[in-house]
Amino acid sequence: MDENVEAFWAKFEKETGEKVLARTMGQYFATPKDRGDWGLLVLSPTGIRFRKTPGENWFASLFKASSPSVTVGSEEDIFIPYASIAKISNPPRKFLDFLFGTPFLAIIISFAKNGEDQEARFAVDPKGDFYAKLEVFTKTT
């Protein structure tokens, strides 16, 4: 493994205080109509974490103004403890999703936060074992 990659994950574990058990690229959708933010989805011993990655997609960068963009301060991770997860579901894909939608696996995590039921929508790379591990961790806690 590349030294920079190892250093990144060592720093990540130090920042979060938890070991990384599984990781993948993914998207977080604030609403069902949202275009989504790209980032890292990480499984730890206590929950699932999404950390938005800074930057733009390649298409947006084609139309970027020549002036430098204002950097946004670091955002907090989205963290969902396994103990608060009530259900994980896969929304059905519509016909045009196969042509125009993301090739990633869409998941909805229903959980409780501060006594309120909430949902978080993610898209996960289906080629890896991240989703299978997520299901295992939520059943064992």
DSSP file (Angstrom, degrees, kcal/mol; ACC not computed):
  #  RESIDUE AA STRUCTURE BP1 BP2  ACC     N-H-->O    O-->H-N    N-H-->O    O-->H-N    TCO  KAPPA ALPHA  PHI   PSI    X-CA   Y-CA   Z-CA
    1    1 A M              0   0    0      0, 0.0     5,-0.0     0, 0.0     2,-0.0   0.000 360.0 360.0 360.0 142.8    0.0    0.0    0.0
    2    2 A D     >  -     0   0    0      1,-0.1     4,-2.4     4,-0.0     5,-0.2  -0.308 360.0-126.9 -62.0 141.9    1.2    3.5   -0.8
    3    3 A E  H  > S+     0   0    0      1,-0.2     4,-2.6     2,-0.2     5,-0.2   0.867 109.9  54.2 -60.2 -37.8    2.7    5.4    2.2
    4    4 A N  H  > S+     0   0    0      2,-0.2     4,-2.2     1,-0.2    -1,-0.2   0.889 109.3  47.7 -64.9 -38.4    0.4    8.4    1.5
    5    5 A V  H  > S+     0   0    0      2,-0.2     4,-2.4     1,-0.2     5,-0.2   0.932 112.5  48.2 -67.5 -45.9   -2.6    6.1    1.7
    6    6 A E  H  X S+     0   0    0     -4,-2.4     4,-2.1     1,-0.2    -2,-0.2   0.907 112.5  49.4 -60.1 -41.9   -1.4    4.4    4.9
    7    7 A A  H  X S+     0   0    0     -4,-2.6     4,-2.4     2,-0.2    -1,-0.2   0.894 109.0  53.1 -65.0 -40.3   -0.7    7.8    6.4
    8    8 A F  H  X S+     0   0    0     -4,-2.2     4,-2.5     1,-0.2    -2,-0.2   0.943 112.4  43.1 -59.7 -49.0   -4.2    9.1    5.4
    9    9 A W  H  X S+     0   0    0     -4,-2.4     4,-2.4     2,-0.2    -1,-0.2   0.838 112.2  53.3 -71.0 -31.6   -6.0    6.1    7.1
   10   10 A A  H  X S+     0   0    0     -4,-2.1     4,-2.0    -5,-0.2    -1,-0.2   0.917 112.2  45.6 -64.9 -42.4   -3.7    6.3   10.2
   11   11 A K  H  X S+     0   0    0     -4,-2.4     4,-2.7     2,-0.2    -2,-0.2   0.896 111.2  53.4 -65.7 -40.5   -4.7   10.0   10.5
   12   12 A F  H  X S+     0   0    0     -4,-2.5     4,-2.4     1,-0.2     6,-0.3   0.932 109.9  47.1 -59.7 -47.0   -8.3    9.2    9.9
   13   13 A E  H  X>S+     0   0    0     -4,-2.4     4,-2.0     1,-0.2     5,-0.6   0.876 112.4  50.1 -64.0 -37.5   -8.3    6.6   12.7
   14   14 A K  H  <5S+     0   0    0     -4,-2.0    -2,-0.2     2,-0.2    -1,-0.2   0.914 111.8  48.2 -66.4 -42.3   -6.5    9.1   15.0
   15   15 A E  H  <5S+     0   0    0     -4,-2.7    -2,-0.2     1,-0.2    -1,-0.2   0.904 120.9  35.3 -63.9 -42.4   -9.1   11.8   14.3
   16   16 A T  H  <5S-     0   0    0     -4,-2.4    -1,-0.2     2,-0.2    -2,-0.2   0.709  98.2-133.7 -87.5 -20.5  -12.1    9.5   14.8
   17   17 A G  T  <5S+     0   0    0     -4,-2.0     2,-0.3    -5,-0.3    -3,-0.2   0.663  72.1  99.9  76.0  15.6  -10.6    7.5   17.6
   18   18 A E  S   <S-     0   0    0     -5,-0.6    -1,-0.2    -6,-0.3    -2,-0.2  -0.968  75.9-109.7-137.3 150.6  -11.8    4.3   15.9
   19   19 A K        -     0   0    0     -2,-0.3     2,-0.6    -3,-0.1    -9,-0.0  -0.519  32.8-121.1 -74.8 142.5  -10.4    1.6   13.8
   20   20 A V        +     0   0    0     -2,-0.2    24,-0.2     1,-0.2     3,-0.1  -0.784  33.1 173.8 -86.0 118.8  -11.5    1.4   10.1
   21   21 A L        -     0   0    0     22,-3.2     2,-0.3    -2,-0.6    23,-0.2   0.753  68.1  -3.3 -96.4 -30.3  -13.1   -2.0    9.5
   22   22 A A  E     -A   43   0A   0     21,-1.3    21,-2.9     2,-0.0    -1,-0.4  -0.975  65.3-176.1-158.6 152.5  -14.3   -1.3    5.9
   23   23 A R  E     +A   42   0A   0     -2,-0.3     2,-0.3    19,-0.2    19,-0.2  -0.995   8.4 158.0-153.4 153.2  -14.3    1.6    3.5
   24   24 A T  E     -A   41   0A   0     17,-1.9    17,-3.0    -2,-0.3     2,-0.3  -0.973  43.0 -94.2-162.6 164.5  -15.5    2.6    0.1
   25   25 A M  E     +A   40   0A   0     -2,-0.3   100,-1.0    15,-0.2     2,-0.3  -0.621  56.5 149.4 -80.1 149.5  -16.4    5.6   -2.0
   26   26 A G  E     -AB  39 124A   0     13,-2.3    13,-2.3    -2,-0.3     2,-0.4  -0.945  39.2-108.1-163.5-177.0  -20.0    6.6   -2.0
   27   27 A Q  E     -AB  38 123A   0     96,-1.9    96,-1.9    -2,-0.3     2,-0.4  -0.955  15.1-150.7-127.4 147.5  -22.5    9.4   -2.2
   28   28 A Y  E     -AB  37 122A   0      9,-2.3     9,-2.5    -2,-0.4     2,-0.6  -0.974   9.3-159.1-116.1 132.7  -24.8   11.0    0.4
   29   29 A F  E     - B   0 121A   0     92,-2.7    92,-0.8    -2,-0.4    -2,-0.0  -0.948   8.6-165.1-114.9 114.1  -28.1   12.4   -0.6
   30   30 A A  S    S+     0   0    0     -2,-0.6    -1,-0.1    90,-0.1    92,-0.0   0.844  82.7  10.4 -65.6 -34.0  -29.6   15.0    1.7
   31   31 A T  S >  S-     0   0    0     90,-0.0     3,-1.3    89,-0.0     5,-0.1  -0.918  86.3-103.9-137.2 163.5  -33.0   14.6   -0.1
   32   32 A P  T 3  S+     0   0    0      0, 0.0    -2,-0.0     0, 0.0    -1,-0.0   0.801 123.3  45.7 -60.2 -27.3  -34.3   12.1   -2.6
   33   33 A K  T 3  S+     0   0    0     -4,-0.0    -3,-0.0     2,-0.0    -4,-0.0   0.496  88.3 116.1 -92.6  -5.1  -34.0   14.8   -5.4
   34   34 A D    <   -     0   0    0     -3,-1.3     3,-0.0     1,-0.1    -5,-0.0  -0.301  67.4-135.6 -65.1 147.3  -30.5   15.8   -4.3
   35   35 A R        -     0   0    0      1,-0.1    -1,-0.1    -6,-0.0    -6,-0.1   0.627  51.9-123.5 -79.6 -14.4  -27.6   15.2   -6.8
   36   36 A G        -     0   0    0     -5,-0.1     2,-0.4    -9,-0.1    -7,-0.2   0.275   7.7-104.8  91.4 148.4  -25.5   13.9   -3.9
   37   37 A D  E     -A   28   0A   0     -9,-2.5    -9,-2.3    -3,-0.0     2,-0.2  -0.921  31.9-131.6-107.0 134.6  -22.1   14.6   -2.3
   38   38 A W  E     +A   27   0A   0     -2,-0.4    15,-2.2   -11,-0.2     2,-0.3  -0.592  46.8 121.6 -83.6 146.7  -19.2   12.3   -2.9
   39   39 A G  E     -AC  26  52A   0    -13,-2.3   -13,-2.3    13,-0.3     2,-0.5  -0.960  58.1 -59.7-175.5-166.7  -17.2   11.1    0.0
   40   40 A L  E     -AC  25  51A   0     11,-2.7    11,-2.4    -2,-0.3     2,-0.5  -0.861  33.0-156.1-102.3 129.6  -15.8    8.2    2.0
   41   41 A L  E     -AC  24  50A   0    -17,-3.0   -17,-1.9    -2,-0.5     2,-0.4  -0.926  20.7-175.3-102.0 127.4  -18.1    5.7    3.7
   42   42 A V  E     -AC  23  49A   0      7,-3.0     7,-2.8    -2,-0.5     2,-0.5  -0.980  19.6-150.8-131.1 134.0  -16.4    4.0    6.6
   43   43 A L  E     +AC  22  48A   0    -21,-2.9   -22,-3.2    -2,-0.4   -21,-1.3  -0.898  22.6 175.1-100.7 131.4  -17.5    1.3    8.9
   44   44 A S        -     0   0    0      3,-2.6   -24,-0.1    -2,-0.5     3,-0.1  -0.667  49.9 -89.0-121.6 178.5  -16.0    1.4   12.4
   45   45 A P  S    S+     0   0    0      0, 0.0     3,-0.1     0, 0.0   -25,-0.1   0.757 125.3  32.7 -62.7 -22.1  -16.6   -0.8   15.5
   46   46 A T  S    S-     0   0    0      1,-0.2    36,-2.3    36,-0.1    37,-0.4   0.596 123.6 -31.9-112.8 -12.3  -19.5    1.5   16.6
   47   47 A G  E     - D   0  81A   0     34,-0.3    -3,-2.6    35,-0.1     2,-0.4  -0.991  63.4 -71.1-179.9-175.1  -21.1    2.9   13.5
   48   48 A I  E     -CD  43  80A   0     32,-2.4    32,-2.7    -2,-0.3     2,-0.4  -0.867  40.6-165.3-106.0 138.6  -21.1    4.1    9.9
   49   49 A R  E     -CD  42  79A   0     -7,-2.8    -7,-3.0    -2,-0.4     2,-0.5  -0.971  10.1-161.6-128.1 138.8  -19.4    7.4    9.0
   50   50 A F  E     -CD  41  78A   0     28,-2.7    28,-2.5    -2,-0.4     2,-0.5  -0.987   7.5-172.7-118.8 124.8  -19.6    9.5    5.8
   51   51 A R  E     -C   40   0A   0    -11,-2.4   -11,-2.7    -2,-0.5    26,-0.1  -0.960  22.5-132.0-118.9 114.5  -16.9   12.1    5.2
   52   52 A K  E     -C   39   0A   0     -2,-0.5   -13,-0.3   -13,-0.2    23,-0.2  -0.373  18.4-134.8 -63.0 136.9  -17.5   14.4    2.3
   53   53 A T        -     0   0    0    -15,-2.2   -15,-0.2    -2,-0.1    -1,-0.1  -0.804  21.7-118.8 -94.6 135.5  -14.4   14.7    0.0
   54   54 A P        +     0   0    0      0, 0.0     2,-0.2     0, 0.0    -1,-0.0  -0.344  68.6  53.1 -70.4 153.0  -13.5   18.2   -1.0
   55   55 A G  S    S-     0   0    0     -2,-0.0     2,-0.3     2,-0.0    -2,-0.0  -0.616  75.1 -83.2 120.6-177.1  -13.6   19.2   -4.7
   56   56 A E        -     0   0    0     -2,-0.2     2,-0.1     1,-0.1     0, 0.0  -0.790  40.4 -99.1-122.6 163.7  -15.8   19.1   -7.7
   57   57 A N     >  -     0   0    0     -2,-0.3     4,-1.8     1,-0.1     3,-0.1  -0.421  41.4-105.4 -78.7 166.8  -16.6   16.4  -10.2
   58   58 A W  H  > S+     0   0    0      1,-0.2     4,-0.8     2,-0.2    -1,-0.1   0.840 118.4  54.7 -63.4 -33.9  -14.8   16.6  -13.6
   59   59 A F  H >> S+     0   0    0      1,-0.2     3,-0.8     2,-0.2     4,-0.6   0.920 107.9  48.2 -67.7 -43.7  -17.8   17.9  -15.4
   60   60 A A  H >4 S+     0   0    0      1,-0.2     3,-1.0     2,-0.2    -1,-0.2   0.858 105.0  60.4 -64.5 -34.3  -18.3   20.9  -13.1
   61   61 A S  H >< S+     0   0    0     -4,-1.8     3,-0.8     1,-0.2    -1,-0.2   0.752  93.6  65.4 -67.9 -21.3  -14.6   21.7  -13.3
   62   62 A L  H << S+     0   0    0     -4,-0.8    -1,-0.2    -3,-0.8    -2,-0.2   0.823 109.4  37.9 -65.4 -30.1  -15.0   22.2  -17.1
   63   63 A F  T << S+     0   0    0     -3,-1.0    -1,-0.2    -4,-0.6    -2,-0.2   0.244  87.2 130.4-106.4  11.8  -17.3   25.2  -16.4
   64   64 A K    <   -     0   0    0     -3,-0.8    -3,-0.1    -4,-0.2     2,-0.0  -0.387  62.7-111.4 -69.0 141.1  -15.4   26.6  -13.4
   65   65 A A        -     0   0    0      1,-0.1    -1,-0.1    -2,-0.1     4,-0.1  -0.329  23.2-118.7 -67.3 155.2  -14.6   30.3  -13.5
   66   66 A S  S    S+     0   0    0      2,-0.1    -1,-0.1    -2,-0.0     3,-0.1   0.716  90.2  91.4 -71.8 -19.0  -11.0   31.2  -13.9
   67   67 A S  S    S-     0   0    0      1,-0.1    -2,-0.1     0, 0.0     2,-0.0  -0.495  93.1 -97.0 -75.2 147.6  -11.0   33.0  -10.5
   68   68 A P        -     0   0    0      0, 0.0     2,-0.2     0, 0.0    -1,-0.1  -0.346  39.6-121.9 -65.9 142.8  -10.1   30.9   -7.5
   69   69 A S        -     0   0    0     -4,-0.1     2,-0.4     1,-0.1    -5,-0.0  -0.508  25.2-105.8 -84.3 154.3  -13.0   29.5   -5.6
   70   70 A V        -     0   0    0     -2,-0.2     2,-0.3     1,-0.1    -1,-0.1  -0.652  36.9-124.9 -78.1 128.7  -13.6   30.2   -1.9
   71   71 A T        -     0   0    0     -2,-0.4     2,-0.3     1,-0.0    -1,-0.1  -0.580  19.4-133.8 -79.1 136.7  -12.7   27.1    0.1
   72   72 A V        -     0   0    0     -2,-0.3     3,-0.1     1,-0.1    -1,-0.0  -0.665  26.7-105.7 -87.9 142.0  -15.4   25.9    2.4
   73   73 A G        -     0   0    0     -2,-0.3    -1,-0.1     1,-0.2     2,-0.1  -0.181  52.2 -77.1 -62.0 160.8  -14.5   25.1    6.0
   74   74 A S        -     0   0    0      1,-0.1     2,-0.2   -20,-0.0    -1,-0.2  -0.353  49.1-138.4 -65.1 137.5  -14.3   21.4    6.9
   75   75 A E        -     0   0    0    -23,-0.2     2,-0.1    -3,-0.1    -1,-0.1  -0.617  21.2-103.6 -93.8 154.6  -17.7   19.9    7.4
   76   76 A E        -     0   0    0     -2,-0.2   -24,-0.2     1,-0.1    -1,-0.1  -0.470  39.4-106.9 -74.2 148.7  -18.5   17.4   10.2
   77   77 A D        -     0   0    0     -2,-0.1     2,-0.6   -26,-0.1   -26,-0.2  -0.364  25.8-119.7 -67.0 152.3  -18.8   13.8    9.4
   78   78 A I  E     -D   50   0A   0    -28,-2.5   -28,-2.7    -2,-0.1     2,-0.4  -0.888  38.6-174.6 -90.2 122.6  -22.2   12.2    9.3
   79   79 A F  E     -D   49   0A   0     -2,-0.6   -30,-0.2   -30,-0.2    -3,-0.0  -0.982  14.2-176.5-126.6 128.1  -22.0    9.4   11.9
   80   80 A I  E     -D   48   0A   0    -32,-2.7   -32,-2.4    -2,-0.4     2,-0.1  -0.958  22.0-138.0-123.8 111.0  -24.8    6.9   12.6
   81   81 A P  E >>  -D   47   0A   0      0, 0.0     3,-1.4     0, 0.0     4,-0.5  -0.407  16.0-128.4 -65.6 141.7  -24.2    4.5   15.5
   82   82 A Y  G >4 S+     0   0    0    -36,-2.3     3,-1.5     1,-0.3   -35,-0.1   0.883 107.7  62.5 -56.2 -38.5  -25.2    0.9   14.7
   83   83 A A  G 34 S+     0   0    0    -37,-0.4    -1,-0.3     1,-0.3   -36,-0.1   0.739 102.2  50.8 -61.9 -23.0  -27.3    0.8   17.9
   84   84 A S  G <4 S+     0   0    0     -3,-1.4    28,-1.8    27,-0.1     2,-0.5   0.550  84.3 107.7 -91.9  -7.6  -29.5    3.6   16.5
   85   85 A I  E <<  +E  111   0A   0     -3,-1.5    26,-0.3    -4,-0.5     3,-0.1  -0.586  37.6 174.1 -78.3 122.9  -30.2    1.9   13.2
   86   86 A A  E     -     0   0A   0     24,-2.8     2,-0.3    -2,-0.5    25,-0.2   0.800  65.2  -5.0 -92.1 -36.1  -33.7    0.5   12.9
   87   87 A K  E     -E  110   0A   0     23,-1.6    23,-3.0     2,-0.0     2,-0.4  -0.992  47.9-152.5-160.6 147.5  -33.7   -0.6    9.2
   88   88 A I  E     +E  109   0A   0     -2,-0.3     2,-0.3    21,-0.2    21,-0.2  -0.998  29.7 173.3-122.3 126.0  -31.6   -0.6    6.1
   89   89 A S  E     -E  108   0A   0     19,-2.5    19,-2.8    -2,-0.4    -2,-0.0  -0.902  31.0-134.9-133.0 160.7  -33.5   -0.8    2.8
   90   90 A N        -     0   0    0     -2,-0.3    17,-0.2    17,-0.2     3,-0.1  -0.963  27.1-134.8-113.3 114.3  -32.9   -0.6   -0.9
   91   91 A P        -     0   0    0      0, 0.0    15,-0.2     0, 0.0     2,-0.1  -0.405  32.1-101.0 -66.3 144.3  -35.3    1.7   -2.7
   92   92 A P        -     0   0    0      0, 0.0     2,-0.3     0, 0.0     0, 0.0  -0.384  35.8-120.8 -65.9 142.4  -36.7    0.2   -5.9
   93   93 A R        -     0   0    0     -3,-0.1     2,-0.2    -2,-0.1    -3,-0.0  -0.655  22.0-136.1 -84.3 139.4  -35.0    1.4   -9.1
   94   94 A K    >>  -     0   0    0     -2,-0.3     3,-0.9     1,-0.1     4,-0.7  -0.479  29.5 -99.9 -87.6 165.8  -37.2    3.1  -11.7
   95   95 A F  T >4 S+     0   0    0      1,-0.3     3,-1.1     2,-0.2     4,-0.4   0.903 121.5  45.7 -54.6 -49.8  -36.9    2.3  -15.4
   96   96 A L  T >>>S+     0   0    0      1,-0.2     4,-3.3     2,-0.2     3,-0.7   0.667  95.8  76.7 -73.7 -14.8  -34.9    5.4  -16.3
   97   97 A D  H <>5S+     0   0    0     -3,-0.9     4,-1.7     1,-0.2    -1,-0.2   0.845  88.7  59.3 -61.5 -31.8  -32.6    4.9  -13.3
   98   98 A F  H <<5S+     0   0    0     -3,-1.1    -1,-0.2    -4,-0.7    -2,-0.2   0.813 116.5  32.7 -66.5 -28.7  -30.9    2.2  -15.3
   99   99 A L  H <45S+     0   0    0     -3,-0.7    -2,-0.2    -4,-0.4    -1,-0.2   0.858 138.5  15.5 -92.1 -41.9  -30.0    4.7  -18.0
  100  100 A F  H  <5S+     0   0    0     -4,-3.3    -3,-0.2     2,-0.1    -2,-0.2   0.519 104.7  90.1-116.1  -8.6  -29.5    7.9  -16.1
  101  101 A G  S  <<S-     0   0    0     -4,-1.7    -8,-0.0    -5,-0.5    -4,-0.0  -0.213  86.8 -76.4 -85.1 177.4  -29.1    7.0  -12.5
  102  102 A T        -     0   0    0      1,-0.1    -1,-0.2     2,-0.1     4,-0.1  -0.454  29.0-137.7 -71.1 143.8  -26.0    6.1  -10.5
  103  103 A P  S    S+     0   0    0      0, 0.0    -1,-0.1     0, 0.0     2,-0.1   0.571  77.4 100.2 -76.8  -6.9  -24.5    2.6  -11.0
  104  104 A F  S    S-     0   0    0     21,-0.1     2,-0.5     1,-0.1    21,-0.2  -0.347  87.2 -98.7 -77.7 160.1  -24.0    2.4   -7.3
  105  105 A L  E     - F   0 124A   0     19,-3.2    19,-2.9    -2,-0.1     2,-0.4  -0.677  36.9-138.3 -79.0 122.1  -26.4    0.5   -4.9
  106  106 A A  E     + F   0 123A   0     -2,-0.5     2,-0.4    17,-0.2    17,-0.2  -0.672  25.7 179.5 -84.2 134.1  -28.8    2.9   -3.2
  107  107 A I  E     - F   0 122A   0     15,-2.9    15,-2.7    -2,-0.4     2,-0.5  -0.984  18.7-154.9-133.7 147.7  -29.5    2.4    0.4
  108  108 A I  E     -EF  89 121A   0    -19,-2.8   -19,-2.5    -2,-0.4     2,-0.6  -0.989   9.6-158.3-119.9 124.5  -31.6    4.1    3.0
  109  109 A I  E     -EF  88 120A   0     11,-2.9    11,-1.9    -2,-0.5     2,-0.5  -0.916   4.1-159.3-105.8 117.1  -30.7    3.9    6.6
  110  110 A S  E     +EF  87 119A   0    -23,-3.0   -24,-2.8    -2,-0.6   -23,-1.6  -0.833  27.9 154.1 -94.2 129.1  -33.5    4.5    9.1
  111  111 A F  E     -EF  85 118A   0      7,-2.5     7,-3.3    -2,-0.5     2,-0.4  -0.945  41.8-111.0-150.4 166.5  -32.3    5.5   12.5
  112  112 A A  E     + F   0 117A   0    -28,-1.8     2,-0.4    -2,-0.3     5,-0.2  -0.887  29.6 176.4-106.3 135.0  -33.1    7.4   15.7
  113  113 A K  E >  S- F   0 116A   0      3,-2.8     3,-1.8    -2,-0.4    -2,-0.0  -0.973  72.8 -13.5-139.3 123.4  -31.3   10.6   16.7
  114  114 A N  T 3  S-     0   0    0     -2,-0.4     3,-0.1     1,-0.3    -1,-0.1   0.864 129.1 -54.3  53.3  39.5  -32.3   12.6   19.7
  115  115 A G  T 3  S+     0   0    0      1,-0.2     2,-0.4     0, 0.0    -1,-0.3   0.479 117.0 110.4  78.4   2.9  -35.5   10.7   20.0
  116  116 A E  E <  S- F   0 113A   0     -3,-1.8    -3,-2.8     0, 0.0     2,-0.4  -0.889  70.0-120.4-113.5 142.3  -36.6   11.4   16.4
  117  117 A D  E     + F   0 112A   0     -2,-0.4     2,-0.3    -5,-0.2    -5,-0.2  -0.639  41.4 172.2 -77.6 132.6  -36.8    9.0   13.5
  118  118 A Q  E     - F   0 111A   0     -7,-3.3    -7,-2.5    -2,-0.4     2,-0.4  -0.887  22.2-143.9-136.0 166.4  -34.5   10.0   10.6
  119  119 A E  E     - F   0 110A   0     -2,-0.3     2,-0.4    -9,-0.2    -9,-0.2  -0.986   5.0-164.6-132.4 144.7  -33.3    8.6    7.3
  120  120 A A  E     - F   0 109A   0    -11,-1.9   -11,-2.9    -2,-0.4     2,-0.5  -0.999  12.2-150.4-127.2 132.4  -30.0    8.9    5.5
  121  121 A R  E     +BF  29 108A   0    -92,-0.8   -92,-2.7    -2,-0.4     2,-0.3  -0.884  22.0 168.6-107.0 130.7  -29.7    8.1    1.8
  122  122 A F  E     -BF  28 107A   0    -15,-2.7   -15,-2.9    -2,-0.5     2,-0.4  -0.907  28.3-143.1-133.4 160.9  -26.4    6.7    0.4
  123  123 A A  E     -BF  27 106A   0    -96,-1.9   -96,-1.9    -2,-0.3     2,-0.4  -1.000  24.5-168.1-124.8 129.6  -25.1    5.1   -2.8
  124  124 A V  E     -BF  26 105A   0    -19,-2.9   -19,-3.2    -2,-0.4   -98,-0.2  -0.918  31.8-102.5-123.6 141.2  -22.5    2.4   -2.3
  125  125 A D    >   -     0   0    0   -100,-1.0     3,-0.7    -2,-0.4     6,-0.3  -0.470  29.3-154.5 -60.3 118.8  -20.2    0.7   -4.8
  126  126 A P  T 3  S+     0   0    0      0, 0.0    -1,-0.2     0, 0.0   -22,-0.1   0.625  83.1  72.1 -75.3 -11.9  -21.9   -2.7   -5.4
  127  127 A K  T 3  S+     0   0    0      2,-0.0    -2,-0.1     3,-0.0     2,-0.0   0.801  92.1  62.5 -74.7 -27.9  -18.6   -4.4   -6.4
  128  128 A G  S <  S-     0   0    0     -3,-0.7     3,-0.2     1,-0.1     4,-0.2  -0.194  89.1-114.0 -88.8-176.7  -17.1   -4.4   -2.9
  129  129 A D  S  > S+     0   0    0      1,-0.2     4,-2.3     2,-0.1     5,-0.2   0.175  81.0 110.2-103.3  16.5  -18.3   -6.1    0.3
  130  130 A F  H  > S+     0   0    0     -5,-0.3     4,-2.5     1,-0.2    -1,-0.2   0.919  78.4  47.5 -58.5 -48.3  -19.1   -2.8    2.1
  131  131 A Y  H  > S+     0   0    0     -6,-0.3     4,-2.3    -3,-0.2    -1,-0.2   0.906 111.7  50.4 -63.8 -42.2  -22.9   -3.3    2.1
  132  132 A A  H  > S+     0   0    0      1,-0.2     4,-1.9     2,-0.2    -1,-0.2   0.911 112.0  47.9 -62.2 -42.3  -22.7   -6.9    3.2
  133  133 A K  H  X S+     0   0    0     -4,-2.3     4,-2.8     2,-0.2    -2,-0.2   0.893 108.6  54.8 -65.8 -39.2  -20.4   -5.9    6.1
  134  134 A L  H  X S+     0   0    0     -4,-2.5     4,-2.2     1,-0.2    -2,-0.2   0.925 108.1  49.1 -58.5 -45.3  -22.8   -3.1    7.0
  135  135 A E  H  X S+     0   0    0     -4,-2.3     4,-1.3     1,-0.2    -1,-0.2   0.904 112.0  48.7 -61.7 -41.3  -25.7   -5.6    7.3
  136  136 A V  H  X S+     0   0    0     -4,-1.9     4,-1.5     1,-0.2     3,-0.3   0.939 111.5  48.7 -63.9 -47.4  -23.6   -7.9    9.5
  137  137 A F  H  X S+     0   0    0     -4,-2.8     4,-0.6     1,-0.2    -1,-0.2   0.865 110.1  51.1 -63.8 -36.1  -22.5   -5.1   11.8
  138  138 A T  H  < S+     0   0    0     -4,-2.2    -1,-0.2    -5,-0.2     3,-0.2   0.799 111.0  48.7 -73.8 -25.3  -26.0   -3.8   12.3
  139  139 A K  H  < S+     0   0    0     -4,-1.3    -1,-0.2    -3,-0.3    -2,-0.2   0.759 109.5  52.1 -81.8 -24.9  -27.3   -7.2   13.1
  140  140 A T  H  <        0   0    0     -4,-1.5    -1,-0.2     1,-0.2    -2,-0.2   0.502 360.0 360.0 -91.5  -3.5  -24.6   -7.9   15.7
  141  141 A T     <        0   0    0     -4,-0.6    -1,-0.2    -3,-0.2    -2,-0.1   0.430 360.0 360.0-109.1 360.0  -25.0   -4.8   17.7
